[in-house]
Amino acid sequence: MADIKYYDVILKPIVTEQTMNEMAAKKYAFYVHPDATKIQIKQAVEKMFDGTKVAKVNTMNCVGKVKRRGYTFGRTNARKKAIVQLTADSKEIELFQGM
């Protein structure tokens, strides 16, 4: 496994209706590097967003969808998602404020 720095772990936030509803329970969703572990994701969130304390991290590997163009078949890129649960006394992530 390659040496992944904390700023390379989180690729982008996931902003959907379901993830916006879960922010009330201090759960945030991100697309993360496919080789990142739960410990690396926890450390990256705590370093990138000041005042946050991560309680737990859930990850899921999402296989790319099969797409077809004419007779040729292919797949979209596979992704890895992470749902990060913050502690009750933790600050909220300001990236999602005002949405």
N, CA, C and O atoms as a GROMACS GRO file, in nm:
protein
  396
    1MET      N    1   0.084  -0.118   0.000
    1MET     CA    2   0.000   0.000   0.000
    1MET      C    3   0.088   0.124   0.000
    1MET      O    4   0.189   0.130   0.071
    2ALA      N    5   0.052   0.221  -0.078
    2ALA     CA    6   0.129   0.344  -0.090
    2ALA      C    7   0.110   0.429   0.036
    2ALA      O    8   0.012   0.416   0.108
    3ASP      N    9   0.208   0.515   0.059
    3ASP     CA   10   0.200   0.607   0.172
    3ASP      C   11   0.105   0.720   0.135
    3ASP      O   12   0.136   0.803   0.049
    4ILE      N   13  -0.011   0.725   0.201
    4ILE     CA   14  -0.113   0.825   0.171
    4ILE      C   15  -0.108   0.932   0.279
    4ILE      O   16  -0.117   0.902   0.398
    5LYS      N   17  -0.093   1.057   0.239
    5LYS     CA   18  -0.093   1.169   0.331
    5LYS      C   19  -0.237   1.204   0.368
    5LYS      O   20  -0.330   1.170   0.295
    6TYR      N   21  -0.255   1.272   0.481
    6TYR     CA   22  -0.390   1.299   0.528
    6TYR      C   23  -0.469   1.388   0.433
    6TYR      O   24  -0.592   1.378   0.427
    7TYR      N   25  -0.402   1.475   0.358
    7TYR     CA   26  -0.473   1.563   0.266
    7TYR      C   27  -0.510   1.491   0.136
    7TYR      O   28  -0.586   1.546   0.056
    8ASP      N   29  -0.460   1.370   0.114
    8ASP     CA   30  -0.498   1.290  -0.002
    8ASP      C   31  -0.609   1.191   0.029
    8ASP      O   32  -0.663   1.130  -0.063
    9VAL      N   33  -0.643   1.175   0.155
    9VAL     CA   34  -0.742   1.073   0.194
    9VAL      C   35  -0.882   1.116   0.153
    9VAL      O   36  -0.952   1.039   0.087
   10ILE      N   37  -0.924   1.235   0.191
   10ILE     CA   38  -1.060   1.282   0.160
   10ILE      C   39  -1.060   1.346   0.023
   10ILE      O   40  -0.988   1.444   0.000
   11LEU      N   41  -1.140   1.291  -0.069
   11LEU     CA   42  -1.144   1.343  -0.205
   11LEU      C   43  -1.246   1.455  -0.218
   11LEU      O   44  -1.213   1.563  -0.267
   12LYS      N   45  -1.372   1.430  -0.175
   12LYS     CA   46  -1.473   1.535  -0.179
   12LYS      C   47  -1.592   1.493  -0.093
   12LYS      O   48  -1.612   1.374  -0.069
   13PRO      N   49  -1.670   1.589  -0.045
   13PRO     CA   50  -1.788   1.556   0.035
   13PRO      C   51  -1.902   1.508  -0.055
   13PRO      O   52  -1.910   1.541  -0.173
   14ILE      N   53  -1.989   1.429   0.005
   14ILE     CA   54  -2.109   1.383  -0.065
   14ILE      C   55  -2.225   1.468  -0.015
   14ILE      O   56  -2.257   1.466   0.104
   15VAL      N   57  -2.288   1.542  -0.106
   15VAL     CA   58  -2.399   1.629  -0.069
   15VAL      C   59  -2.523   1.579  -0.140
   15VAL      O   60  -2.544   1.607  -0.258
   16THR      N   61  -2.605   1.504  -0.067
   16THR     CA   62  -2.733   1.456  -0.117
   16THR      C   63  -2.839   1.485  -0.011
   16THR      O   64  -2.806   1.530   0.099
   17GLU      N   65  -2.962   1.459  -0.044
   17GLU     CA   66  -3.070   1.483   0.051
   17GLU      C   67  -3.055   1.394   0.174
   17GLU      O   68  -3.079   1.438   0.287
   18GLN      N   69  -3.017   1.270   0.153
   18GLN     CA   70  -3.002   1.178   0.265
   18GLN      C   71  -2.886   1.219   0.357
   18GLN      O   72  -2.899   1.215   0.479
   19THR      N   73  -2.773   1.259   0.300
   19THR     CA   74  -2.661   1.299   0.383
   19THR      C   75  -2.688   1.430   0.456
   19THR      O   76  -2.637   1.452   0.566
   20MET      N   77  -2.766   1.518   0.395
   20MET     CA   78  -2.801   1.643   0.462
   20MET      C   79  -2.891   1.616   0.583
   20MET      O   80  -2.879   1.684   0.685
   21ASN      N   81  -2.979   1.517   0.574
   21ASN     CA   82  -3.064   1.481   0.688
   21ASN      C   83  -2.984   1.418   0.800
   21ASN      O   84  -3.017   1.436   0.917
   22GLU      N   85  -2.879   1.346   0.768
   22GLU     CA   86  -2.798   1.280   0.870
   22GLU      C   87  -2.703   1.376   0.941
   22GLU      O   88  -2.644   1.340   1.043
   23MET      N   89  -2.687   1.496   0.888
   23MET     CA   90  -2.600   1.593   0.955
   23MET      C   91  -2.657   1.638   1.089
   23MET      O   92  -2.582   1.687   1.173
   24ALA      N   93  -2.787   1.623   1.110
   24ALA     CA   94  -2.845   1.654   1.240
   24ALA      C   95  -2.791   1.562   1.348
   24ALA      O   96  -2.782   1.602   1.464
   25ALA      N   97  -2.753   1.441   1.311
   25ALA     CA   98  -2.694   1.344   1.405
   25ALA      C   99  -2.541   1.348   1.398
   25ALA      O  100  -2.476   1.256   1.447
   26LYS      N  101  -2.483   1.454   1.339
   26LYS     CA  102  -2.339   1.472   1.325
   26LYS      C  103  -2.273   1.359   1.247
   26LYS      O  104  -2.166   1.311   1.283
   27LYS      N  105  -2.339   1.317   1.139
   27LYS     CA  106  -2.282   1.219   1.047
   27LYS      C  107  -2.255   1.289   0.915
   27LYS      O  108  -2.342   1.356   0.860
   28TYR      N  109  -2.132   1.273   0.865
   28TYR     CA  110  -2.091   1.338   0.742
   28TYR      C  111  -2.038   1.233   0.646
   28TYR      O  112  -1.974   1.136   0.688
   29ALA      N  113  -2.065   1.251   0.517
   29ALA     CA  114  -2.027   1.153   0.415
   29ALA      C  115  -1.922   1.214   0.321
   29ALA      O  116  -1.932   1.330   0.281
   30PHE      N  117  -1.822   1.133   0.288
   30PHE     CA  118  -1.714   1.176   0.199
   30PHE      C  119  -1.680   1.063   0.102
   30PHE      O  120  -1.695   0.945   0.135
   31TYR      N  121  -1.634   1.102  -0.019
   31TYR     CA  122  -1.565   1.007  -0.104
   31TYR      C  123  -1.420   1.010  -0.059
   31TYR      O  124  -1.362   1.117  -0.041
   32VAL      N  125  -1.361   0.892  -0.041
   32VAL     CA  126  -1.224   0.884   0.010
   32VAL      C  127  -1.137   0.802  -0.086
   32VAL      O  128  -1.187   0.738  -0.178
   33HIS      N  129  -1.009   0.807  -0.063
   33HIS     CA  130  -0.912   0.731  -0.143
   33HIS      C  131  -0.942   0.582  -0.129
   33HIS      O  132  -0.968   0.536  -0.018
   34PRO      N  133  -0.940   0.506  -0.237
   34PRO     CA  134  -0.975   0.363  -0.230
   34PRO      C  135  -0.886   0.280  -0.138
   34PRO      O  136  -0.930   0.177  -0.087
   35ASP      N  137  -0.762   0.322  -0.114
   35ASP     CA  138  -0.672   0.246  -0.029
   35ASP      C  139  -0.670   0.296   0.116
   35ASP      O  140  -0.596   0.241   0.198
   36ALA      N  141  -0.750   0.397   0.148
   36ALA     CA  142  -0.749   0.455   0.283
   36ALA      C  143  -0.817   0.361   0.382
   36ALA      O  144  -0.919   0.299   0.351
   37THR      N  145  -0.759   0.352   0.501
   37THR     CA  146  -0.818   0.272   0.608
   37THR      C  147  -0.904   0.361   0.696
   37THR      O  148  -0.902   0.483   0.684
   38LYS      N  149  -0.980   0.298   0.787
   38LYS     CA  150  -1.064   0.375   0.878
   38LYS      C  151  -0.982   0.465   0.969
   38LYS      O  152  -1.022   0.577   0.999
   39ILE      N  153  -0.868   0.417   1.012
   39ILE     CA  154  -0.781   0.496   1.099
   39ILE      C  155  -0.728   0.619   1.024
   39ILE      O  156  -0.722   0.728   1.080
   40GLN      N  157  -0.688   0.601   0.899
   40GLN     CA  158  -0.640   0.713   0.818
   40GLN      C  159  -0.751   0.815   0.794
   40GLN      O  160  -0.725   0.935   0.794
   41ILE      N  161  -0.873   0.768   0.772
   41ILE     CA  162  -0.986   0.859   0.750
   41ILE      C  163  -1.014   0.938   0.876
   41ILE      O  164  -1.038   1.058   0.869
   42LYS      N  165  -1.010   0.873   0.990
   42LYS     CA  166  -1.032   0.941   1.118
   42LYS      C  167  -0.927   1.049   1.141
   42LYS      O  168  -0.961   1.161   1.178
   43GLN      N  169  -0.801   1.016   1.119
   43GLN     CA  170  -0.693   1.112   1.138
   43GLN      C  171  -0.704   1.229   1.041
   43GLN      O  172  -0.676   1.343   1.078
   44ALA      N  173  -0.744   1.202   0.917
   44ALA     CA  174  -0.756   1.307   0.816
   44ALA      C  175  -0.867   1.406   0.852
   44ALA      O  176  -0.848   1.527   0.838
   45VAL      N  177  -0.981   1.356   0.899
   45VAL     CA  178  -1.092   1.445   0.936
   45VAL      C  179  -1.053   1.530   1.055
   45VAL      O  180  -1.083   1.650   1.058
   46GLU      N  181  -0.988   1.471   1.155
   46GLU     CA  182  -0.949   1.547   1.273
   46GLU      C  183  -0.841   1.651   1.242
   46GLU      O  184  -0.838   1.756   1.307
   47LYS      N  185  -0.753   1.625   1.145
   47LYS     CA  186  -0.651   1.723   1.109
   47LYS      C  187  -0.705   1.832   1.017
   47LYS      O  188  -0.669   1.949   1.032
   48MET      N  189  -0.792   1.795   0.924
   48MET     CA  190  -0.839   1.893   0.826
   48MET      C  191  -0.944   1.988   0.882
   48MET      O  192  -0.951   2.104   0.840
   49PHE      N  193  -1.024   1.942   0.975
   49PHE     CA  194  -1.131   2.025   1.032
   49PHE      C  195  -1.103   2.043   1.180
   49PHE      O  196  -1.116   1.948   1.259
   50ASP      N  197  -1.066   2.165   1.219
   50ASP     CA  198  -1.026   2.194   1.357
   50ASP      C  199  -1.143   2.176   1.454
   50ASP      O  200  -1.256   2.215   1.424
   51GLY      N  201  -1.115   2.118   1.569
   51GLY     CA  202  -1.216   2.102   1.674
   51GLY      C  203  -1.306   1.982   1.658
   51GLY      O  204  -1.400   1.965   1.736
   52THR      N  205  -1.280   1.898   1.560
   52THR     CA  206  -1.364   1.780   1.541
   52THR      C  207  -1.301   1.659   1.610
   52THR      O  208  -1.180   1.642   1.610
   53LYS      N  209  -1.386   1.577   1.668
   53LYS     CA  210  -1.344   1.450   1.727
   53LYS      C  211  -1.432   1.342   1.666
   53LYS      O  212  -1.554   1.350   1.672
   54VAL      N  213  -1.370   1.242   1.605
   54VAL     CA  214  -1.442   1.137   1.536
   54VAL      C  215  -1.473   1.023   1.633
   54VAL      O  216  -1.383   0.972   1.700
   55ALA      N  217  -1.600   0.984   1.639
   55ALA     CA  218  -1.640   0.871   1.724
   55ALA      C  219  -1.620   0.740   1.649
   55ALA      O  220  -1.561   0.646   1.703
   56LYS      N  221  -1.670   0.732   1.525
   56LYS     CA  222  -1.651   0.610   1.446
   56LYS      C  223  -1.659   0.642   1.298
   56LYS      O  224  -1.709   0.747   1.257
   57VAL      N  225  -1.608   0.548   1.219
   57VAL     CA  226  -1.604   0.562   1.073
   57VAL      C  227  -1.660   0.435   1.012
   57VAL      O  228  -1.617   0.324   1.046
   58ASN      N  229  -1.755   0.449   0.923
   58ASN     CA  230  -1.807   0.337   0.844
   58ASN      C  231  -1.766   0.359   0.700
   58ASN      O  232  -1.779   0.470   0.647
   59THR      N  233  -1.716   0.254   0.634
   59THR     CA  234  -1.674   0.265   0.496
   59THR      C  235  -1.748   0.165   0.409
   59THR      O  236  -1.795   0.062   0.457
   60MET      N  237  -1.757   0.198   0.281
   60MET     CA  238  -1.818   0.106   0.185
   60MET      C  239  -1.750   0.123   0.050
   60MET      O  240  -1.724   0.235   0.007
   61ASN      N  241  -1.723   0.011  -0.015
   61ASN     CA  242  -1.668   0.012  -0.150
   61ASN      C  243  -1.782   0.001  -0.248
   61ASN      O  244  -1.860  -0.095  -0.244
   62CYS      N  245  -1.793   0.098  -0.336
   62CYS     CA  246  -1.900   0.102  -0.436
   62CYS      C  247  -1.842   0.061  -0.571
   62CYS      O  248  -1.755   0.130  -0.625
   63VAL      N  249  -1.891  -0.049  -0.625
   63VAL     CA  250  -1.845  -0.099  -0.755
   63VAL      C  251  -1.903  -0.010  -0.863
   63VAL      O  252  -2.016   0.037  -0.851
   64GLY      N  253  -1.827   0.014  -0.969
   64GLY     CA  254  -1.874   0.096  -1.079
   64GLY      C  255  -1.990   0.031  -1.153
   64GLY      O  256  -1.999  -0.091  -1.162
   65LYS      N  257  -2.078   0.114  -1.206
   65LYS     CA  258  -2.194   0.064  -1.280
   65LYS      C  259  -2.153   0.019  -1.420
   65LYS      O  260  -2.061   0.074  -1.480
   66VAL      N  261  -2.224  -0.082  -1.470
   66VAL     CA  262  -2.201  -0.127  -1.607
   66VAL      C  263  -2.275  -0.033  -1.701
   66VAL      O  264  -2.396  -0.012  -1.687
   67LYS      N  265  -2.203   0.022  -1.796
   67LYS     CA  266  -2.261   0.112  -1.895
   67LYS      C  267  -2.235   0.054  -2.034
   67LYS      O  268  -2.140  -0.021  -2.054
   68ARG      N  269  -2.322   0.090  -2.127
   68ARG     CA  270  -2.309   0.038  -2.262
   68ARG      C  271  -2.318   0.152  -2.361
   68ARG      O  272  -2.398   0.244  -2.346
   69ARG      N  273  -2.234   0.146  -2.461
   69ARG     CA  274  -2.242   0.242  -2.572
   69ARG      C  275  -2.234   0.160  -2.699
   69ARG      O  276  -2.127   0.116  -2.740
   70GLY      N  277  -2.350   0.140  -2.761
   70GLY     CA  278  -2.356   0.053  -2.877
   70GLY      C  279  -2.334  -0.091  -2.833
   70GLY      O  280  -2.403  -0.140  -2.743
   71TYR      N  281  -2.239  -0.157  -2.895
   71TYR     CA  282  -2.212  -0.297  -2.864
   71TYR      C  283  -2.107  -0.311  -2.753
   71TYR      O  284  -2.088  -0.420  -2.699
   72THR      N  285  -2.039  -0.203  -2.720
   72THR     CA  286  -1.929  -0.206  -2.625
   72THR      C  287  -1.980  -0.187  -2.483
   72THR      O  288  -2.062  -0.099  -2.457
   73PHE      N  289  -1.932  -0.269  -2.391
   73PHE     CA  290  -1.966  -0.258  -2.250
   73PHE      C  291  -1.846  -0.207  -2.173
   73PHE      O  292  -1.732  -0.234  -2.210
   74GLY      N  293  -1.872  -0.134  -2.068
   74GLY     CA  294  -1.765  -0.084  -1.982
   74GLY      C  295  -1.820  -0.056  -1.844
   74GLY      O  296  -1.939  -0.076  -1.818
   75ARG      N  297  -1.736  -0.009  -1.756
   75ARG     CA  298  -1.776   0.024  -1.619
   75ARG      C  299  -1.732   0.166  -1.586
   75ARG      O  300  -1.630   0.214  -1.634
   76THR      N  301  -1.812   0.231  -1.502
   76THR     CA  302  -1.769   0.358  -1.448
   76THR      C  303  -1.669   0.331  -1.336
   76THR      O  304  -1.650   0.216  -1.296
   77ASN      N  305  -1.605   0.434  -1.287
   77ASN     CA  306  -1.503   0.417  -1.185
   77ASN      C  307  -1.564   0.368  -1.053
   77ASN      O  308  -1.673   0.409  -1.014
   78ALA      N  309  -1.491   0.280  -0.986
   78ALA     CA  310  -1.531   0.236  -0.852
   78ALA      C  311  -1.492   0.345  -0.753
   78ALA      O  312  -1.395   0.418  -0.775
   79ARG      N  313  -1.568   0.355  -0.644
   79ARG     CA  314  -1.543   0.458  -0.543
   79ARG      C  315  -1.550   0.397  -0.405
   79ARG      O  316  -1.603   0.288  -0.385
   80LYS      N  317  -1.496   0.470  -0.310
   80LYS     CA  318  -1.506   0.430  -0.170
   80LYS      C  319  -1.569   0.546  -0.094
   80LYS      O  320  -1.525   0.661  -0.105
   81LYS      N  321  -1.673   0.516  -0.016
   81LYS     CA  322  -1.743   0.616   0.063
   81LYS      C  323  -1.710   0.595   0.210
   81LYS      O  324  -1.683   0.483   0.253
   82ALA      N  325  -1.713   0.704   0.285
   82ALA     CA  326  -1.693   0.696   0.429
   82ALA      C  327  -1.799   0.780   0.497
   82ALA      O  328  -1.821   0.896   0.459
   83ILE      N  329  -1.867   0.723   0.597
   83ILE     CA  330  -1.961   0.795   0.681
   83ILE      C  331  -1.890   0.818   0.814
   83ILE      O  332  -1.854   0.722   0.882
   84VAL      N  333  -1.870   0.944   0.850
   84VAL     CA  334  -1.795   0.980   0.970
   84VAL      C  335  -1.892   1.029   1.076
   84VAL      O  336  -1.966   1.125   1.052
   85GLN      N  337  -1.892   0.964   1.193
   85GLN     CA  338  -1.976   1.003   1.306
   85GLN      C  339  -1.890   1.082   1.404
   85GLN      O  340  -1.789   1.030   1.453
   86LEU      N  341  -1.928   1.207   1.433
   86LEU     CA  342  -1.855   1.289   1.528
   86LEU      C  343  -1.910   1.270   1.669
   86LEU      O  344  -2.024   1.226   1.686
   87THR      N  345  -1.830   1.302   1.770
   87THR     CA  346  -1.875   1.291   1.908
   87THR      C  347  -1.972   1.405   1.939
   87THR      O  348  -1.982   1.501   1.863
   88ALA      N  349  -2.043   1.392   2.051
   88ALA     CA  350  -2.145   1.491   2.087
   88ALA      C  351  -2.084   1.628   2.119
   88ALA      O  352  -2.144   1.730   2.089
   89ASP      N  353  -1.964   1.631   2.180
   89ASP     CA  354  -1.902   1.757   2.217
   89ASP      C  355  -1.812   1.814   2.108
   89ASP      O  356  -1.745   1.915   2.130
   90SER      N  357  -1.809   1.753   1.992
   90SER     CA  358  -1.726   1.797   1.881
   90SER      C  359  -1.790   1.914   1.807
   90SER      O  360  -1.912   1.928   1.805
   91LYS      N  361  -1.704   1.998   1.747
   91LYS     CA  362  -1.755   2.105   1.661
   91LYS      C  363  -1.807   2.044   1.532
   91LYS      O  364  -1.762   1.937   1.489
   92GLU      N  365  -1.903   2.112   1.470
   92GLU     CA  366  -1.954   2.066   1.341
   92GLU      C  367  -1.856   2.106   1.230
   92GLU      O  368  -1.777   2.199   1.246
   93ILE      N  369  -1.862   2.036   1.120
   93ILE     CA  370  -1.775   2.066   1.006
   93ILE      C  371  -1.835   2.184   0.930
   93ILE      O  372  -1.949   2.177   0.885
   94GLU      N  373  -1.759   2.293   0.918
   94GLU     CA  374  -1.809   2.416   0.859
   94GLU      C  375  -1.825   2.409   0.708
   94GLU      O  376  -1.888   2.496   0.648
   95LEU      N  377  -1.770   2.306   0.647
   95LEU     CA  378  -1.783   2.289   0.504
   95LEU      C  379  -1.930   2.273   0.463
   95LEU      O  380  -1.969   2.313   0.354
   96PHE      N  381  -2.009   2.216   0.550
   96PHE     CA  382  -2.148   2.187   0.520
   96PHE      C  383  -2.244   2.295   0.572
   96PHE      O  384  -2.364   2.285   0.548
   97GLN      N  385  -2.194   2.396   0.640
   97GLN     CA  386  -2.282   2.500   0.695
   97GLN      C  387  -2.342   2.585   0.585
   97GLN      O  388  -2.275   2.615   0.486
   98GLY      N  389  -2.466   2.625   0.601
   98GLY     CA  390  -2.532   2.712   0.505
   98GLY      C  391  -2.589   2.640   0.385
   98GLY      O  392  -2.630   2.705   0.289
   99MET      N  393  -2.593   2.508   0.387
   99MET     CA  394  -2.651   2.434   0.274
   99MET      C  395  -2.793   2.398   0.306
   99MET      O  396  -2.861   2.334   0.225
   0.00000   0.00000   0.00000
